[in-house]
Amino acid sequence: MNEKKLSLPEIALIAGTRVALGAGVGLLMSGRLNRDQRRAAGLALVIVGGLSTIPLAMTVISKQRLSREELQEAA
């Protein structure tokens, strides 16, 4: 398993993108708004959530892998 050290702001950004993506999908599937409102809001949230995931994923992937000693010190 690869373990990487992430800061709290990075974790919050990752969670925020997941929330936007999930809310967008939820709006697309719900029936509370009329069709045009639901589609506009849902697509906007899906696009924002999806596109903001790309740079965050690249940041996490590029982070240096922690050694066993660093993992033990962090625990």
Backbone hydrogen bonds, N-H to C=O, Kabsch-Sander energy under -0.5 kcal/mol:
donor,donor_aa,acceptor,acceptor_aa,energy
6,L,4,K,-0.6
11,I,7,S,-2.1
12,A,8,L,-2.4
13,L,9,P,-2.3
14,I,10,E,-2.2
15,A,11,I,-2.4
16,G,12,A,-2.5
17,T,13,L,-2.2
18,R,14,I,-1.7
19,V,15,A,-2.2
20,A,16,G,-2.4
21,L,17,T,-2.3
22,G,18,R,-2.6
23,A,19,V,-2.9
24,G,20,A,-2.2
25,V,21,L,-2.2
26,G,22,G,-2.5
27,L,23,A,-2.6
28,L,24,G,-2.2
29,M,25,V,-1.5
30,S,26,G,-1.4
38,R,34,N,-2.8
39,R,35,R,-2.4
40,A,36,D,-2.4
41,A,37,Q,-2.6
42,G,38,R,-2.5
43,L,39,R,-2.5
44,A,40,A,-2.1
45,L,41,A,-2.3
46,V,42,G,-2.4
47,I,43,L,-2.7
48,V,44,A,-2.6
49,G,45,L,-2.7
50,G,46,V,-2.7
51,L,47,I,-2.9
52,S,48,V,-2.2
53,T,49,G,-0.7
54,I,50,G,-0.8
56,L,52,S,-1.0
57,A,53,T,-2.9
58,M,54,I,-2.2
59,T,55,P,-2.0
60,V,56,L,-2.4
61,I,57,A,-2.7
62,S,58,M,-2.0
63,K,59,T,-0.9
63,K,60,V,-0.7
66,L,3,E,-1.8
71,L,67,S,-2.1
72,Q,68,R,-2.2
73,E,69,E,-2.0
74,A,70,E,-1.9
75,A,71,L,-1.3
